[in-house]
Every structure is written in C-alpha cells, then in structure tokens.
C-alpha cells in the first residue's frame, strides 16, 4: 500500500464529506433519496455486514439482477450484499437479509468488516472500498468489467488514480478483449475475458400475462426525453394498426407520475398497470419493478430505451430471448458487447423512429448468438471460501 497516497486520499475524502453534509441533509428529504442518503452518509439503519462472508457490491437494479446466476451457485448463509441506489437495494434484499447501502468512503473505516471475498460489479471504482477490504484480508475481485470507448479517455486522464485502485484488486473479469486491453493500460492485473455475465442466465418469466389481440409494442426502460418521442411514433403507428397496444415501462420509479402526465395528453385510452385489468387499452403504464421480462414475453416489438438519449443503452438480450423485434437508438455505448451478441437489432436515429416502427413488417425477430461462461468466477469465489 502506498501510505502517502492512502493518507492524502482519505483526508480529501473526509473534507469533501464534511463540506457536503448540509447539502446531503437537504437532499435526503427528496423521495428519490430518502432511503439511500440517510443510509449511505449518516448510517441510518445501516449496520455493518456480518464478517467472513461473500460480499457482492453492485450499483443499479440491472447489475443487482445480473449477479443472480452467481448468487444461486453459492451458499446462501455466506451472502452479503451492498448497493448505492434505491432500485439496486430493492433487488439485493431479495437475495439475503444481509443487504445494505454502501456507506460513503470515509465511513468505511469503522463500517467495513473483513470478508472472505469482495466481488464488485462493472465500474464501481471506490479506492477505499478495495484498499480497506484488501488490508483486512479480503480477496478482491472486479467482475463484468468494462471500459467503453466513450468513457475510456476520461479514465485515461485519471490513470494515476486507477493505478492505485488496481493495486488492491486481485482479479479482474472483463467483458471483452478490448475491455481487457484498456483495463490493463490503467494498471489492472490478472485480467480474464469471460464475456458479459448478463448473458449467462437471463431473467425468467415470473408471471404470465394474457396477450392483447393486436400488435403489442413495448417501450422498455425509457428515460427523460424518450417517452415523448415514442408516444409520437406510436400515435402514427396507431393510425395503421387500430388494435395495437403500447406498454410503457419507464426505467426509474420516481418518473412514473411524470410519464403518466405525458400519456394523458395523447388523447388515447390508457391505464396504470394492474394484474386484474390486463392490457386492454391503447397505452398501459407499468409503474412497478420486476415486470419487464413478463411484458417482453407478450411483446411483438420492443423499443429499447436508454439509447435515444446519450444514456448508454440497456440489456437487449432480455427481450431477444423471446424473439421480439427490437428497435434501439444509437447511444448504446455501454451495451456494445450485448448488442453484438444479439442478431437482428435495428438501430435508428431518433428522428426516424416513427418511420421504422411503421416498417415493422420487414424487421426480423431477434435471437441471441452467444452466451457467457461464468464458471471461472464461481471457482475463484469458492477458492476464497475454502482458504
């Protein structure tokens, strides 16, 4: 450990924390943050995880769901989970009661307990998380690691920081060979290419819905600026397909009411999702988590959100497993490997969405060309349990 760097980083982290406290207190009253901020920055109802377990840390809802194949292969009594988002927390607490919000780095000094292994998803590069875990005897792993073309230059400008972080990471499992090359240039060691674990085991249907008689268009994981675009395209589509249904599934729960307001202004019949009512409306707003895969199962066409705005895209394989026709925007830079593994995705400019949707007849059903082998990750975790 570079003691000088460790001391300076810890000091700066503490100063930033103290300066931010008044603002954090105010933000904690917002609905979006009223669980996460008190837990992460004030340790409200956020006790340390039990020691000597298998600790998974993931950020988003999608990342938390993606680790399920790993979780299912490991002893449940050893599972420990953490996250930084409210939606992520909703997912991890289904795995174990030992689920927490990850505290801000300065608080980790007295919150973090020694674990058998720490498994961090994708790009959660918290220096003190890895340094303190390693110092306390924990095997550290970064899995599903990626470095997009868009973000890599930003990381390069901070190479001095990432070299210090990677000194405390024992093993790295990258999504692609290009990710491996970029990660190694930042100081990563023991890098193995395993593919994207989101392809290793896709989410299964948990509830079977009755499919409407007409064409079903799913607007999946949409973000700010995308719903209006999709609603306009669907209005044009509706003129040719009177019995078509649009199922709108926004990405973030805090936006449900705003999306509902947008839908109300379209002059079409609509209702909020309910298992009792079904999908017999022009538009159905799904304002519940965990239902997207069930909606994919009855969808003919999926307009995949997160790529019509520069968000980075979402997991197309979840819809492709049902052979849905998929239309995406061009900003899928965080999902390139998954898009390459799925055959038949149509990429369009936002301005051409309506025209492409009307041409749905020439679109091909998608299919997944390749999957991922996560056995090396599982074996490494089990080795850490034994030693």
Phi, psi and omega in degrees: 000133174282101188295325180294314179297315180303315181295313182295317179298316181297320180294313179297319179300318179294317180297316178298320179299313181295319180293327184276347187307313180300320180290321179297321179299317180292316180295334183296345179273351177282141184304323182296332187241006190288353170257313188293313184295311177302322180288317186281323188251346179233002179056030178290118182052043184222066182289159180300152174290151174299145182284167172061043178237191176255109188259116175258132173239125177223157185265291189272171175302315181297318179294319180296323178288328184292336182278359184306317179301325177290314181301318182293342182265002188237157180299125185297328182290346179261356185287134173228138185227146171215159180206174178240356183238157180293319178292323176298321180295323178301326181280315187288331183289350173285342182274320185196153174291339178278062180237133185219164165278138178286121179294158173302150191308318183299334181275350182292338182304320181250358179265324188286131176250150178299135178236164176294315182208144173247123181242113184250134182273133164060262190231036177273079185267079177260112186302308184291333176300309180288317184296313181290321177299314180296318181298330182264018169089017182267137171286132186246135182223141172246121184242158181055032186293139180219159179211091187291159178300326181289320185269339186303316178301326178293319177294321180300325180292343180243031183305322180303325179285314185290332174297323177290321179295313184291343174298338184252012177248117185288317184221144179232130178245108188266157180284320183221168178296325178292321175300317179302313180300315181292319179296319179296326178292340178265001177110003180294143178239161177050054183266128179238136178269119180241351186090180182275121183292347176292348177261354186286322177206110184279151180300142182260160178295130179253344178208132184263120179266156174277124182284133174300160185290330181269187179293139180248121177252125178254123172264102194258133174051052183279155181237174177309131179091347182263327183297317179300318178299314182290321179297320178296318179295322181290326177300320176294319180296322183295332179295330179264337182230086187297331183265012181287151178235135173254124175252114185261124181234089179297152184288319188246131183302326184292350181259000184304314183294321180295319178294322178300321178296321177298318182294321181302331183276003185271347180075019179245156177290141180203162171204161175284152182303136173204132181295341181277327182274324183083210187237031182272068174211168174297316182226137175236126177264116178270104181252050179216145179278152173084006183258353188299316181296327177292326177289319177306323185296340179246011184266143174267318182230136178241123170263107189273117182286179179082003182228354174273343168243158183286067181263322181122353177088173178224175188290104182286338183295331181297325177275326183295334180297341179258004179074021179296148169282128188242129173245130181228156170283182186271351185267060182253035189298337177273357185234021186303317183294323178290318178298324178290335180274354180246127181266132173108358179292134178257125180258128182227156168289151180304323182292342182258005185300314182300314181297318182292323179296321177294338178267024186304334183296334181264357178284147180262144173300138181279158174211151182273127183271331184211157177234183187241145177258111182262006183301323177299325179292315181298317180297320180294320178295316180295325175300321181292329179291320184289317185285000000 
